[in-house]
Amino acid sequence: MNDDDLYAKTDAGYEALRTRSATLPPRLRSILIMIDGVRRVRELRAAAATIGAPDDAIDTLAAMGFVAAVRAAAGAVEATPVDPTTVAIERFRLAKKYMNDTVVDALGIRAFMFTLRLEKCAVLADLAPLVPEYTRLLTKARGVEVAGALETRLRELLR
């Protein structure tokens, strides 16, 4: 596994998150949430070290079938125009899902009131005011280091 490789969740990975699979330890689950096909292995390893996940977390997730390496299409030289509205909607969707997944993973049913506020958000700008509460909840549930790593990733998504 190269530090510049990209990994994304497989269908099994999404299913493990959705069902809160008992076979997935909490720290591996946190790393699985962070894997998005955009962050490089070196970034994921740094995040894993921050939250106390094992050094081989990505390898373990790959062996379990929850993540797979992303391959760029060899012939994808031509750039196709991208609609800015579509990009904004996708960024909002990813950030909102990330916030929901991480806070529910940390708090379970206790995240209910926060997720209700999250569901009222309609655009990316609506999510920013929720970041302090998000961080406070994660800090209380998982500690400063884990909350900091998850907040850093969230802020990247909100840019």
N, C-alpha and C positions, 0 to 999 in steps of 0.2 A: 504494500500500500504506500503510495507516494503522498507526500505532504500537499501536493497541488491537486490531488484527485478530488472529485466531487462525488458525494453520495446523496441519495434520495431514499425516502421511505418506500417500501414495497407495499402491496396491498395487505400483506401479512402484518407489516409494521403499523399501518393505519388501524387495522383490526385490533392489534394488541393494545394500542392507545385507547381505542373506542371502548373496548371491553375491560380495560384496566387489568390486563393479564397478570395472573399471580406468578407466572414464570419469569416476569421481568422485574428485577430489583429496582427500587426507587431511583437510584442514581443513573442506572442505564436508561430508565424511562425518561428522565430529564434530558439526557443526551439524545435519545430518540426524538424527543419533541423538537430539539434544536436542529436536527438534520433536515435540510430543506432543499438540497440540490443547488444551493447558491454558495454556502460557506465551504471553504476548503478544509481538508482534513487537518491542516495545521491549526486553523482557528477552532475547530471542534475539539482537538486535543487540548488546546489551551483552556477552553471552557470546561472540559472534563476535569482537568487538573484543579481548576478553581473550585469546582463543586465536590471534589473528592471522589470522582468516578475512577475506575481502574484505567491504567494506561492503555489497555487493549479493548476499551469499550466499543470502539467502532468495529474492530475485528470481531468481537463477540456478537454484536448486533448483526453483522453481515453473516456470520456463521449460523445464527438463529433464523436467518432469512428475513429479517425485519428491514434491512437496508441493502441497497445494491449500488455499485458504481454507475455513474452517469456517463454515457458516451456521447460526445458531440458528433453530429452527423458530418461525415467526411465531405460531402458535397455542399454543405451549407455555407457557401461563400457569398451568395447574393443576399443582401439585407432587404427585408420586406418592410414597407412602411408600417409603423405602429401607431394606432390611434391613442392619443394621450388620455382620453377618457377611459379607455379599456385598461390602460396601465394603472391609472388611479384607482379604478374599481378593484383590480386584482391586488394592488398593494393594500388597500383597505381590508379586503377579504382575508389576506394572509395575516395582517397584523391583528385583526379581531380574533381570528381563529387561534393564533399564537397566544394571545392574552387569555382567552377562554381556556384553552388546553392546559396552560401552565398553572393558572390559578385554581382550576378544578383539580388538577393533579395534586397540588400542594394542600388544598383545603377540603376537598370533597364537597359534601352538602353544605358546609359552612360558607362556601363561595356563592351561594344562591343569590344573595342581595347584590353582590358585585356583578354577577352575570346578568341580572335584570337591568342594571345600569348600562352594562356593555351592550345588551340587545337594543337599547334605545339609540345607539350610535348609528348614524347613516353615512357618514363620510369620514375620511382619515382625520380631519381636524377635530372631530368629536371624540376621538380616542385619547388625544394628548392630555386633556384635563383629568383623565382617569389614571394616568401613570403614577402619581404620588400614592394614591390609594392602593393600586396594584402592587407597588413596591412595598408599602407598609404591610399588606397582607402576606406577601411572600416572605418578608423578613421575619414576621412573627411565626410563620409556619416552618420555614426552612433555614433561617439564619441569614446573616448579612452577606456572606460570600455567595451563596447560591442566588439570593435575591439580586445581588449586584450583577452577576453573570446573566441572569434572565432579563433584567432591566436593560443591560447593554444591548442585548440582541433585539429587544423590543424597540429601543431607540433607533437602531439600524433600520428596522422595518418601517418606522414612522417617518424617516427622512424622505 
